[in-house]
């Protein structure tokens, strides 16, 4: 949610800021703005798309080589030009952009208003500009770094911020708490961003700011410090931010991202590109993790490098995998699409590793008093690695000394850094708001973990592991051969259902989460109301929704223990004149005379089939949304990464 970019260097900033905001559009936003250093600071901001801002800037050129930019997702105050970022002081001597929520802004705003500060917006962000100005007046001789640190210590909530100052033509100050911020290190130029996609075309050298860190950015370099330490050193003669004392060691790392990966590559939408990229994404997730040892070429092994080694300084010398294998239970915390992959993971852990697993909405988990022990393991799943509620679940688990494992796609993200160990998906950047390849990447990562744990615990024989690994290796190729035909078939089906106002999805067992995911995809991007149900549960109320022409999508695998019940329900749906779509095995003819449309899927082992059966639902949702003229990559009211609670 929201996007930040800041630039300092020798190039004209305005064009760079606008280009960066376009890279950040996929995160979801309702307005955009830029601020360019000058006397006073020059502000341009517009409601709506970045294109509106670009048109305004083109007609009213602003010059300067230092600036900040922002795409806003409204949390305080309606979307409007006035509520857009950057926000400034009255005389435009300080400007700030901010991601996150300031929880105590009303109390602080009241104090500042009593001192005569006038607020022109309804946002919590404007408070930061006035607060920094007020503290600067009170803290005689303090640097901007010290003043900003003091201000941030007074606010409660989450923030990723970037400040610029009229009297400092060579300074940007950035800081983060609960909202990501990345420093891009260039040659004679540096930049800050909330997302690597805004930086990659300029540099691949980045520093991921850690929780509670701030950075002083100049053309010649940068200095990273801890906010708390900057404040604690105030008034002590031994501290000077210019001498190097108090700096933290936060190394430069290389971005694992290319410009080509964040382009559409000839596809109409990012979502379609990402659906079609799933065979490659699945191969990348398995690469180096599923292999045949040189000394034993007839056997297969699963190796998860991030879990296999004991953490440095671990008291008992056990690796995270060892601790997981002996855990009393697995708790999986996630939100949205990741929650659906977690449900599939639960089936895999119970079936393949014989381990008890519970799935929790991270947003609910954090607000009750969960019973957690040090023998539990919490798995946190998030595409972005920045989901606020999931990060809070991790903190709760750590309070009880439980092991925490992250399953994320974005390298260097907050969840990757906050957990004890983890698994990267290596699915590549996912720009479309509705998750596709990250979902199947999460599923395959969970399947690999279940297989590794089952084998380690001795409940999965080498022979069984071999058969699963061989089947896994075939899945990407099976999908790749099938995609072209499937795409054409779903395109035809979509023509009949593009005008629907409601839809139902049903599945049984491990396919129930697949039905939930199919319903979520349809409502996310086509704005058609859709719900997913277990097959048996439809008779307990939802059956009343089934009537003429209502699309009902049924997942019917012959290997499903409830297959006969699924068949009965398909007949019942048809008897009520529903428009029935059945997704089933490639050679299954049972529904040819019952369903209006039958989609046949390649065969795989039972626990692996969600990887395949999900894809028809993704394509159906995509083509229906496209035919309805919906904004597919940036659906209304949604953001790619939910970084507020």
N, C-alpha and C positions, 0 to 999 in steps of 0.2 A: 504494500500500500504506500502511495506517495513515492516520489523520487527526488533525489538530491544530486546536483552536480555543481562543482566549483572549480574554477580555473585560475591559475596565476602563471604568467609566462611573458612572452614577447609577441604573441599572436593576438589579433583582434578577437576579443572574447565572445562577442554576441553570437556570431555564427557557430562557434564551438558549443556554446551553451544550448542553442536551439537544436543542433544536431544531437547532442547528448539527451535532451528531453525526448526527442523522437525515439531514441533507443530505449527509453524508460517508459514509453507509453503503455506497454503491455502490462505494467504493474497495476493499472487502473487509476483513473484520476478524473477530476471534473473541471480543473482550471490549471493554468500554467503561468509562470512569470520568471523574469530575470532581473538581476541588479548588477549594474556596472559601476566600478569605482569612479568617483569624481567628486567635485565640490558643488552641490551635494551629490550623494550617490544617486545614480539614474535608475529609476524603476520603470519597468514595463510589465504589465500582467493583464491576462484576459481570461474570461470565463470560456469554457469549452475546450476544443482541441488545440494542440500545439500549433496547428496551422493558423489559427486565429492570432496567436501571439506572433508568429513569424510574419504574417501580413502587416501587423501593427509595427513591428520593428523595421520592416522593409520600407514602410512609408515614413518612418521617423527614426532615422539612423542614430544609434548610440555607439560611441567609440570608447575603447578602453581595453586594457590587457589583463584586467583582473575582474572576476565577476562570480556571481552565484546564481543558481537556477533551481526551479522546483516545479514538480507536478503535484497538485494537491488532491487529496481525497477528503472530502468534508467530514469532520467530526464535531467541530464547534462552529456553528454558524453555517448558513446555507451557502451553496456554491454561488460565488459572485466575484466581480473584479476586486471589490474592497477586501474580501476575505481571502483572496489568493495570496500566495507568498511571492516574493520576499515581503517581510514586514519591517517597518523602520520606526525610528524615533520621529518626533514631529518635524525636526529640521533635516531629516534624512542623513544624519551623521553616522548612524549605525544601522546595518541591515542584517537580517537573519532569515535563514530557511530552516525548517524543522519537520522531522518525521516523528510521530509518536503522540502522546497525550500528556499534558501537564495536569495532574489531578488536583493540585491545590491552587490552581490559577485564580479562582474566584477570591480567595482570601488575600492573595498577593496583589491582585488587581485592585481590591478595595483599599489596601494600604497605599498603593501608588497613586490612586485617584485622589486620596485625601491630601497628597503632596502636590496636586495640581497637574499630574500627567493625564493627558486626554487620549482616550482609546477610540480609534476610528473604525475598528473591525469588531466582529463577534468572536474572534478566535482566541485560543489559549496562547498561540505563538507570539502575538504582538507583545504580550507581557514580557517576553525575554528581552526584547530590544529596550524597553523602558527600564526594566530591572537592571540591566547591565549599565545603562546610562546613569541611573541613580547611584549605583555602587561606585562607579568611576569618580563621581563627585565626592563621595564619602571617603574613598580609599586614596588619599593623597600619595602620589609617588608610585602607586601600584601599576604594574604592566597590564596590558589588555588580557594576557594569559591568566594573571592572578584574579582580575576582576571577573572574567567569564567563569573561571573555576568556582569562585565564591558564589556567583549567581546560580550555577548549576547545583551547588550543595544546598541551596535554599528551596529548590523545586522538587516536588515529588511526582513520580511517574516515569514515563519512558521518553527517550529522546535520541535522535541523531541530528546534530545541528552543524551549521556552518555560518560563521559571522565574518563580515567585512566592516571596515571602519574608514570614515572620510579622512582622518588624519594619519592613516597608515596605508600608503600606496603599495606596500610590499608585504602584506600580511593577510592570511586567512586563518581563522581558528576553527577547528572542528572538534567535536566530542561525541561520545556515544554512551548510552545506557539503555539497554533493552531494544535498541533499533540499530541495524548494521550501518557501518561507515567504513569505506575503503580508501586508502591513500594510494594514488597512482604516482609513481616516481619517474620523471622524465629527464631530459637533458636541457637544463635551463628553464624548465617548466614543471609544475606539479599540479595535481588535481585531487579533488575529493569526490566520492560518489557513494550512493547507497547500493549500487549494483555494478558488478564488473562489466556488464554489457556497455556501459557508458564510457568505460576507460579503455577497452581492449584495442580500439583503433589508434590510440595514442601511445600506449606503452603496455608491456606485459609484466613490468616490475611493480609489485603492489605490496602494501603493508595492510593487513587486516587489523584495524583497531580492536583491542580487547574491551570487554565490559569495564566501564569506569575510566577509560583512557581519553586523553585529549591530545591534540596535535597543533603545533604552531607551524604553519606552512609559509615558506618564502620561496622566491625564485631560485635562490641558491641552495635550498635544502629544507629540512624539516626537523622538528624535535618532538618526540612523543613523551608524555608524562602522565602520571596518574592524577586524576582530578583531586582526590582526597589529599595526596601528598603535597600538591601545589598549595592547597589551602592551609594544611598543617604547618607549612614552612613560612607562612606569612609572618613578617616581623622579626624573623631570625636572620642575623647578619650572615650566617654561613650559606644561605641559599641565594642563588642567582640563576635564573633560567638560562642565562647566556653563557654560563661557565661549563655546563654539561652536568652539574650536580642535579640529582633528582630525576634524570632521564631514565626511561625504561628501555630494556633491550627487546625490541619487537622487530624481528628480521624481515627483510624483503624476500618475498617468494614470487615464483613465476606463475602467471595465470595459465590455467589449463583450458584455454578458450581461444577460438580463432574468430576472425570477423566473418568468415564464410558460414560458421555455425549459427550466427544470429541474423542471417539473411534468409529470404524465402526460397531461394534456389529455384525459381521458376514456378513454384506452387502459388495458387490463388491466395491461400491463407497459411499462416504458420501452423495452425492446428492440423491441416491436411498433410503438410510436410512432416509433422511429428508423428502422425498416425502411420504414414508410409515408412518412416525411419525406424519403426519398432524392431524389425529383424536385426538391424545393425546395433541398435541400443541394447537388445538382449545379448547379442554376441559380446559386446563390450563389457557388459556386466559379468559375464561368465569368464571372460578372457583371463587366463592365469589362475583362475579359481577352480575350474573343473578340468582335470588333466589326467593323463596316463603316465605314471612314473617310467623313466627310462629303463630302470632295472626290473620293471614288472609291467610290460606293455599290454598285458591282457586284463589289467585291473584299472579301476578309476578311483581318483581321490578328489576330495573337495578341500580346498585350503583357503581360509579367510585370514589374510595376513594381519589385518588390524586387530584381530582377536586372539591370535595364536601366541603372541609374546607377552610375558609378564611385564606389567608396568614397572618402570624404574622406581625402586624404593618400596615396592609392594611387600608388606610385612610377611605374608605367608609364601611369597614367591610363586603364587599361582597366576596363570594367565586369565584374562577375562573369559576365554572359552572354558577353562577348567571350572571357574566359578559358576558360569551358566549351566554347565552340565550337572552340577550338584545343587542347583538352586531349588528351593522349595516350590517356587512357581515363577512364571513369566507374566509380567504385567505389560501390556502394549498400550501406549498412549498416543493418540493421533487425532486429527480433525479432518473432516471432509473426505475427499478421495483417499487420503492416507488411512483414514479409519476403515474404509472398505478393504484396503489391502491388508490391514491388521486382522480383520475378521477371517480372511483367507489364511493368513499366517497362523491364526489360532487352530484351524483345522489341520494345517501342516504339522505344527508342533505336537499336537495331540496324537495324530495318526502316525507320524514318522519318527518322532523322538520320544513319544509316550511321556510328555511333560505337560502338567497342568498350565493352562494359559488363560488369562483374562484380558478382555479388550475394553478400554476406557476411552470415552470422549475426554480429551485433555482439558477442554473447557469446563467440564463438570468435575473431573477428578480434583482439580485444584481448589474447588470451593467446598468440598466436604472434608471429612477427617478420615482419609483412607488408612486402613490397617496395613502397614508395611513393616517388614523386618529386614535385618541385614542379610538374611539368606535369600531374599527376593532379587529378581533382576527386572529392571524397567527398560523396555525397548521404546525409544522415542522415534517416531517416523514422521518425516516432513520433507517435501520436495525441496523447498527453499532453505531449510535449516534455520529459519528465522521465526517460525510460528510462535507467537508470544505465549499462548496457553500451553503449548508443548514444552517450551523452555521452563515455565513455572512448574510443570509436572516433574521435570528433571530436578529442579531445586528441592522439591518436596522429598523425592526419593533419596537425594543425597543427605538430607537431614537425618534420615533413618539408616544411613550407611549402606543402602542398597546399591548394587552394581548398576550403572547406567550405560546403555548402549545406544548409539545414534545410527539411524539409517536415513541418509540424506543424499541429495543429488549435487548440491552446491559445495564445492571444495572450499574449506576455510570458513564455513558458515558458523554461526553461534552455537548451534547444537553440536556440530562436529568438534568444537573446541571445549564445550562444557561437559560433554559425556566422557566416561572413562575410556571408552574405545568405540569403534564403529565400523560401518560398511558404507563405502561410497557406491552410488549406483553407476556412475560413469555413463549415464544415458545421454550426456550432452545437454546444452542449454535448452530449456523448454520455455518458449516465448508465449505461446497461446495460454490464456488464463485457465481454460479447461484442461486439466491434466490428462495426458494420454500415455506417452512413452514413459513418463516418470512412474505412473501407476503400475504398468507391467514390469518396469524395472524394480519397483518395491516388492512386487509379488515374487519375482525370481530371486531377489536377494533373501527374502524370507524363506523361500523353498531351499535355497542353498544352506542357509543357517540351520534349518530343520534337519536336512540330510546330514550335515556335519555333526550336529548334536546327537542324532540318532545313532550314527556309527560310533561316535566317541563313547556313548553310554552303553553300547553293546546291544541295543535293541534293534539295530538294523544291520543285517549280515552284509559281508562284502559282496556276495552275489546279488543281493537286493540293491545295494548301492550302485553296483555296476549297471544294472538295468535302468535305474532312474537317471543316471548320468548319461547313458546312451540316448535315452528318450529326450532328455533336456537338450542335448547337442543337436537333435533333429528339429526341435521346435522352430528356431529362426528360419531355417530353410523351408519348412512346411508353410510358414506364414508368408514368406517371400513369394513362393510359387502361387499362392492362393490370392494374394492381395488384388491383383488386377481384375480377376473375375469377380471377386467379392465387391470391389468398388463399383463395378458396373451394375451388379445385382441390387446393391443397396440404393444406388441412385434411382433405379426404376421403382423400387418399393417406396422410396421417399416421396415420389410424386403423388402417391395415393394418400399419404398421411400428413402432408405439409399443412393442411388446414385444420388439423385436430386441435382440440382445446384441452383434452385430458388423455393420459395414456397410463397403462399399468404394465409392470414388469414382474415376472415371477420366476423363481428358481428354488431349488431344494438343496439343503446341505451346503457344500462348498460353493454352489452356484447361487445361493441366496445373496451373498455380497456382490456377485457379478450383476445380479438383477438390480440391486441398489445403485451400483455404479452406472448402469445403463440409464436408470431413471434420472440420476443426478446430471449426467452428461446432457440428456435431452432438455431438462429444464434450465440448465446453466446457459445454454447457447441459443435455444430456439424459443425460450420463454413459454413453452407448453408445460402445463402442470402435469407432473409425472410422479408416480410412487412405485416403490419396489416392495414385494411381499414374498415370504416363504409360501410355497404352493398351498400347503395345508391351511395357512392362516387366512387365505382369501375368503374362505367360507365363514370366517368369524367377523364379518362386517364389510370388508371391501367389495364383496361380490355385488353389493347393491349398486356399485358404480358401473358395473358391466352392462352395456346396452348397445343398441344399434351403432355400428361404425366406430365404437371406441377401440383404439388399437390396444391389443394385449400381446406383449412379447413374452414368450415362454421358452425357457432354457430346458431342454429335454435330452440329457445324455443317457444312453442305454446303460452305462456303467453306474448310474445313480441308483442307490438303494431304493429310492422312492419313485423310480421310473414309471411303474404302473399307475401310481397315484397321479403323476404328472400327466400321463396319457388321459386319464379320466377327466382331469380338469380342463384339458384342451378341448375335449368333446363337450364339456359343459359350457365353456366360453362360446363355442361355436353355436350351441343350441340357443344361446341368448343373443345371437346375431352380432357378436363382437367381431372385429377385424383381427384375425389371429395370425401372428407371425411366430413360427417355431424355429428355434436354433438348435440343431441336433447334429448327430454324427454323419460323416460323409456318405455312408452307404445305407442310411436308415430311410426306409420307405413308409414307415408307420403313419406318417402324417400327410401323405400326399393327397388323400381324399378328404381331409378334415380342415387343414390350415389353408388360409388364403395364400400365404407365402412360406416356403421352407428354405432356410439357409443352412447349408451343410458345411461342417467344419472338419479340418484334418484331425486325425486320431492322435491322441497322446495318452500318457498314463493319467489316471484319475486326478491326482493332486495337481497336475500340470495343466489341465484343461482350461482353468480360468485365464491363462495367458492367451489362449486362442479365442475362447468364446466372448471375451470382452470386445474384441476388435470389430465384429459386425455392429455392435451397439454404438461404438464410437463413430463409425461411418454413417450409420443411420441418422444419428444426432447431427453430424456435420452437414449432410446433404439436405436434411429437412430444414435446418437453420439457414443454409445458403439459399434455398428456394423461398424462404420466408423473408429474405432480405435482412437478416439479423447481423449485428456486429459480432462476428464469430470470435475473433482474437481478443476483443475487448468488450465482453458482454456487460450490459448495464449493471451498475451497482456492485460489481465484483472486482476483486483485486487478486493478483497472482500470489502475493505473499501477505498474510494477515499478521501484521507486526504490532497490532494493538489488541488489548484484551476484549 
